[in-house]
Amino acid sequence: MSVEALLAELQRLGVQVRVESGNLRLGGAPGLITPELKDRIVQLKPQLVAALERLAVEAGCTSIVPLQAGEGRLPVFAVAGHNGDVFCYRHLVSRLDREQPFFGLQPPGIDGGSAPLDSVKDLARHYADQIEAWQPHGPLVIAGFCAGGTIAWELVAQLQQRGREVVRLLFLGCSHPSAYRGLRLFTGRVVELLERAFKHVRALLQDPLGIVSHVRSGLRRRREAQAARQRDPSPTSAWRLAVEENTMHGARRYTPQSLPVSVSFIIPSETWGQSLDAPRKWRRHVRDYREYVGPEGCVVDTMLLEPHVDVTAGFVRDCLADCNKGR
């Protein structure tokens, strides 16, 4: 009988089982534990203690979401993007080796059970505590997607201060925090509006008679979007919006310091790499810098989705193979 099956059997019988100071403690009504069951418990006692201790740790690590268990490889702990959704990584993880452990890091507040944090350092400290509880020893890899890269940067700094070995930091489409501030943010918004305006002008010039249908189409999409928002009164939307606002507020105020860590920058495309998101500005903070550039037409919002996720996954596999070399 496996440890999992034995625990399930004890739960079915109503036998209370816990660990105190490394020792197994059993409780329940008299006669529940038969001699045969007692023999099985004695035989599997070390495994039971280890399993119960692990379950207790996992119950307290609410920010760690196992996306792929795996074993025998350096574990990856990946910070979610600005909305806190760790399942943005699901397509990527499905293309990695099955032996590769991969854990998502989701922020407080995403489930409404606690208040969201608006400080990058506080978020990083929270994640560092969770990682230390989940896996207190051994080297690891940290990753960040989109605005989560800023938090991942600070997380590496805090883990290194605690004496942990971070073998690699993976950046997937991460803007520099300066891109979220002041004039650069305003300029980016203006450019976005101009590009949208030029797109509409081109469409009208190609079909002058279609101006009425074009306007109607735009108004219809706006009404549909507004109706969709009104149909979604669930608290989940409000929680996620609060996480987004607090995360971006923290990222705008954060100034990264130089780190002694190897960083792999995965940039969706060369066009995005030269944009106002300023991803290459991170290079001034690190010496060991490796860059991977995806195909034209790929942007941050699509790099983890079909069809571009295959290219992104190839880059990540190369990075992780290098990290695990000789270990």
LOPA-330652 format. One record per residue (C-alpha): residue number from 1; x, y, z. Coordinates in steps of 0.001 Angstrom, whole numbers, plus 500000, padded with zeros to 6 digits. Layout:
LOPA-330652
(NUM, (X, Y, Z))
...
end
This chain:
LOPA-330652
(1, (500000, 500000, 500000))
(2, (501309, 503430, 499075))
(3, (501532, 506342, 501511))
(4, (498755, 508165, 499622))
(5, (496472, 505124, 499801))
(6, (497183, 504665, 503510))
(7, (496392, 508306, 504272))
(8, (493160, 508006, 502297))
(9, (492238, 504861, 504256))
(10, (492915, 506561, 507601))
(11, (490786, 509522, 506557))
(12, (487938, 507200, 505487))
(13, (488030, 505418, 508840))
(14, (488072, 508683, 510777))
(15, (491549, 508128, 512235))
(16, (493216, 511424, 513117))
(17, (496875, 511474, 512125))
(18, (499383, 514277, 512714))
(19, (503078, 514923, 513277))
(20, (504448, 516416, 516492))
(21, (508186, 517060, 516797))
(22, (508889, 514497, 514118))
(23, (506759, 511812, 515780))
(24, (503522, 510316, 514453))
(25, (500415, 510826, 516585))
(26, (497166, 508877, 515988))
(27, (493728, 509481, 517416))
(28, (490164, 508292, 517045))
(29, (487547, 506005, 518517))
(30, (488746, 502747, 520142))
(31, (488998, 499810, 517761))
(32, (489474, 501894, 514605))
(33, (493108, 500859, 514274))
(34, (493241, 497117, 513674))
(35, (496486, 495127, 514123))
(36, (496831, 494866, 510328))
(37, (496407, 498627, 509912))
(38, (498869, 499269, 512730))
(39, (501461, 497081, 511005))
(40, (501089, 499051, 507777))
(41, (501455, 502337, 509683))
(42, (504635, 501106, 511382))
(43, (506104, 499932, 508070))
(44, (505437, 503269, 506372))
(45, (506038, 505537, 509372))
(46, (509040, 507491, 507913))
(47, (507195, 508066, 504638))
(48, (504018, 509084, 506505))
(49, (505903, 511631, 508605))
(50, (507593, 513082, 505509))
(51, (504306, 513227, 503587))
(52, (502420, 514931, 506421))
(53, (505200, 517485, 506941))
(54, (505176, 518230, 503213))
(55, (501399, 518660, 503193))
(56, (501636, 521077, 506123))
(57, (504196, 523167, 504243))
(58, (502131, 523147, 501057))
(59, (499030, 524239, 502966))
(60, (500892, 527355, 504099))
(61, (502432, 528138, 500675))
(62, (499342, 529669, 499131))
(63, (501292, 531636, 496522))
(64, (503038, 528600, 495009))
(65, (501073, 526848, 492258))
(66, (502654, 523609, 490957))
(67, (502270, 523702, 487173))
(68, (504482, 520649, 486658))
(69, (505920, 518487, 489434))
(70, (508896, 516851, 487747))
(71, (512116, 515889, 489494))
(72, (515822, 515675, 488847))
(73, (516064, 519176, 487374))
(74, (516558, 522630, 488878))
(75, (513116, 523931, 489884))
(76, (511749, 527040, 488166))
(77, (509731, 529527, 490234))
(78, (507968, 531902, 487841))
(79, (506366, 535231, 488766))
(80, (503088, 535912, 486977))
(81, (502411, 539029, 484911))
(82, (500741, 542166, 486230))
(83, (497337, 540448, 486590))
(84, (498699, 537665, 488801))
(85, (497503, 534811, 486557))
(86, (500127, 532034, 486776))
(87, (498249, 529959, 484214))
(88, (499660, 532227, 481524))
(89, (502527, 529693, 481642))
(90, (500403, 526591, 480958))
(91, (501138, 526358, 477207))
(92, (504836, 526944, 477831))
(93, (505060, 524298, 480554))
(94, (503326, 521719, 478351))
(95, (506251, 522044, 475920))
(96, (508999, 521546, 478488))
(97, (510538, 518219, 479508))
(98, (508276, 516283, 481864))
(99, (511146, 516070, 484370))
(100, (511285, 519864, 484688))
(101, (509703, 521172, 487947))
(102, (507862, 524419, 487271))
(103, (505994, 526446, 489912))
(104, (503950, 529593, 489399))
(105, (504099, 532425, 491937))
(106, (500763, 534182, 492338))
(107, (500401, 537364, 494416))
(108, (498354, 537880, 497581))
(109, (494879, 539203, 496851))
(110, (494305, 537174, 493684))
(111, (491743, 534997, 495482))
(112, (490292, 537725, 497674))
(113, (491663, 536027, 500781))
(114, (494121, 538830, 501538))
(115, (494932, 542371, 500492))
(116, (497135, 542883, 497408))
(117, (500627, 544304, 497917))
(118, (501679, 547508, 496152))
(119, (505416, 547317, 496813))
(120, (507845, 545300, 494687))
(121, (510050, 544669, 497715))
(122, (507094, 543452, 499787))
(123, (505952, 541132, 496991))
(124, (509472, 539768, 496563))
(125, (509812, 539222, 500323))
(126, (506503, 537343, 500354))
(127, (507613, 535099, 497488))
(128, (511038, 534526, 499047))
(129, (509381, 533391, 502293))
(130, (507133, 531018, 500374))
(131, (510019, 529530, 498395))
(132, (512097, 529098, 501561))
(133, (509232, 527218, 503204))
(134, (508492, 525095, 500133))
(135, (512082, 524266, 499199))
(136, (514530, 525505, 501850))
(137, (517690, 524123, 500211))
(138, (519324, 523861, 496835))
(139, (519830, 526016, 493741))
(140, (516912, 527248, 491682))
(141, (515845, 529267, 488649))
(142, (513638, 532368, 488852))
(143, (511496, 533569, 485945))
(144, (509265, 536563, 485305))
(145, (506744, 537437, 482606))
(146, (505825, 540978, 481509))
(147, (505637, 543279, 484566))
(148, (506421, 540250, 486715))
(149, (510022, 540604, 485592))
(150, (510474, 543601, 487878))
(151, (509295, 541546, 490854))
(152, (511455, 538596, 489781))
(153, (514498, 540908, 489725))
(154, (513947, 541959, 493329))
(155, (513137, 538370, 494308))
(156, (516553, 537247, 493067))
(157, (518200, 540045, 495063))
(158, (516446, 538996, 498267))
(159, (517111, 535274, 497765))
(160, (520798, 535999, 497216))
(161, (520850, 538034, 500407))
(162, (519531, 534939, 502204))
(163, (522355, 532848, 500769))
(164, (520328, 531015, 498106))
(165, (521922, 530164, 494775))
(166, (519929, 531497, 491830))
(167, (521448, 529813, 488788))
(168, (519559, 531868, 486206))
(169, (516950, 534597, 485891))
(170, (514642, 534164, 482890))
(171, (512961, 537279, 481534))
(172, (510024, 536688, 479183))
(173, (508960, 539930, 477506))
(174, (509830, 542129, 480486))
(175, (509703, 545895, 480127))
(176, (512099, 548007, 482158))
(177, (510262, 549691, 485074))
(178, (511191, 553105, 483665))
(179, (508748, 552336, 480825))
(180, (505888, 552508, 483325))
(181, (506695, 556050, 484448))
(182, (506035, 559657, 483498))
(183, (506877, 560918, 480026))
(184, (507741, 557487, 478624))
(185, (504356, 556113, 479669))
(186, (502592, 559157, 478196))
(187, (504578, 558904, 474958))
(188, (503748, 555236, 474626))
(189, (500051, 555981, 475026))
(190, (500197, 558723, 472377))
(191, (501980, 556409, 469938))
(192, (499370, 553711, 470557))
(193, (496528, 556170, 469845))
(194, (498225, 557449, 466675))
(195, (498758, 553920, 465382))
(196, (495100, 553156, 466014))
(197, (494046, 556349, 464231))
(198, (496238, 555586, 461184))
(199, (494759, 552080, 461057))
(200, (491233, 553501, 460923))
(201, (492211, 556103, 458306))
(202, (493732, 553424, 456052))
(203, (490590, 551331, 456373))
(204, (488402, 554287, 455387))
(205, (490608, 555248, 452428))
(206, (490413, 551709, 451098))
(207, (486613, 551710, 451412))
(208, (485199, 555282, 451525))
(209, (481632, 554007, 451239))
(210, (482123, 551801, 454235))
(211, (482492, 554673, 456713))
(212, (478979, 554161, 458075))
(213, (479447, 550424, 458612))
(214, (482901, 551096, 460102))
(215, (481480, 553495, 462689))
(216, (478590, 551164, 463442))
(217, (480985, 548277, 463904))
(218, (483094, 550273, 466366))
(219, (480059, 551342, 468380))
(220, (478756, 547797, 468445))
(221, (482051, 546456, 469797))
(222, (482062, 549134, 472479))
(223, (478500, 548267, 473545))
(224, (479340, 544550, 473627))
(225, (482412, 545179, 475765))
(226, (480429, 547322, 478183))
(227, (477671, 544690, 478394))
(228, (480264, 541983, 479078))
(229, (481650, 543994, 481984))
(230, (478179, 544441, 483411))
(231, (477465, 540716, 483085))
(232, (480514, 539855, 485149))
(233, (479711, 541029, 488694))
(234, (481863, 538241, 490178))
(235, (484330, 539317, 492852))
(236, (487100, 537573, 490899))
(237, (487223, 540429, 488374))
(238, (487471, 543026, 491141))
(239, (490228, 541057, 492895))
(240, (492256, 540722, 489700))
(241, (491819, 544409, 488878))
(242, (493058, 545340, 492362))
(243, (496109, 543099, 491901))
(244, (496848, 544708, 488519))
(245, (496618, 548245, 489889))
(246, (498763, 547499, 492935))
(247, (501388, 545582, 490949))
(248, (501773, 548354, 488388))
(249, (501885, 550971, 491142))
(250, (504785, 549110, 492740))
(251, (506594, 548560, 489426))
(252, (506454, 552280, 488563))
(253, (508184, 553171, 491837))
(254, (510885, 550491, 491632))
(255, (514486, 551269, 490710))
(256, (516515, 548098, 489991))
(257, (520036, 547701, 491296))
(258, (522796, 545671, 489645))
(259, (522721, 541922, 490347))
(260, (525434, 539251, 490218))
(261, (523236, 536775, 488341))
(262, (523116, 535254, 484878))
(263, (520085, 536602, 482995))
(264, (518460, 535234, 479844))
(265, (516287, 537812, 478087))
(266, (513621, 536384, 475788))
(267, (512369, 539251, 473634))
(268, (509220, 538584, 471571))
(269, (510560, 540306, 468425))
(270, (513201, 542805, 467340))
(271, (510533, 545479, 466836))
(272, (509348, 545075, 470425))
(273, (512952, 545031, 471614))
(274, (513428, 548522, 470162))
(275, (510127, 549869, 471466))
(276, (509395, 552279, 474301))
(277, (509056, 549277, 476619))
(278, (512872, 549524, 476817))
(279, (513604, 545835, 477589))
(280, (517296, 546186, 476720))
(281, (517687, 548841, 479382))
(282, (517963, 545930, 481840))
(283, (521413, 545165, 480391))
(284, (522987, 548042, 482304))
(285, (522225, 546230, 485578))
(286, (523894, 542887, 484797))
(287, (527149, 541569, 483311))
(288, (526176, 538038, 482251))
(289, (523507, 538746, 479652))
(290, (522077, 536390, 477016))
(291, (519430, 537420, 474544))
(292, (516916, 535439, 472491))
(293, (514734, 537241, 469931))
(294, (511483, 535850, 468564))
(295, (509873, 536343, 465148))
(296, (508457, 539607, 463833))
(297, (504798, 540018, 464671))
(298, (505203, 538449, 468097))
(299, (504493, 540680, 471110))
(300, (504350, 540122, 474861))
(301, (500629, 539328, 474789))
(302, (501151, 536515, 472246))
(303, (504583, 535065, 473089))
(304, (503060, 532469, 475460))
(305, (500190, 531625, 473095))
(306, (499845, 529739, 469816))
(307, (501595, 529899, 467426))
(308, (504483, 531812, 469050))
(309, (504738, 529745, 472235))
(310, (506677, 527027, 470387))
(311, (509493, 529486, 469669))
(312, (509424, 530826, 473230))
(313, (509464, 527287, 474648))
(314, (512476, 526441, 472488))
(315, (514377, 529367, 473990))
(316, (513383, 528335, 477527))
(317, (514420, 524719, 476930))
(318, (517849, 525893, 475743))
(319, (518251, 528068, 478847))
(320, (517208, 525298, 481239))
(321, (519401, 522706, 479528))
(322, (522354, 525023, 480082))
(323, (521337, 525529, 483745))
(324, (521070, 521787, 484393))
(325, (524309, 520922, 482605))
(326, (526626, 519032, 484914))
(327, (524187, 518981, 487839))
end
